């Protein structure tokens, strides 16, 4: 529920002010949280760290797409974005 609310909050606020410092704030927050997620998954041998790999991390790019492209999805339905990223990961 909290993750859904947070994504909804960010998408809603981006709709109101997409070209403001809010986008930079979101990016900074995601970059900071990537390090936390990396720490939480440190014991998983298959996990690929996101922090420091923002240009190449598919997981990080998918998360950013959910926020920044989520508004363009029909009825806010994010499955097409997630499906496209799953295909990219499998192809890599």
ABEGO torsion letter per residue (X at the ends): XAAAAAAAAAAAAAAABAABAAAAAAAAAAAAAAAAAAAAAAABAABBBABGAAAABAAAAAAAAAAAAAAABBGGBAAAAAAAAAAAAAAX
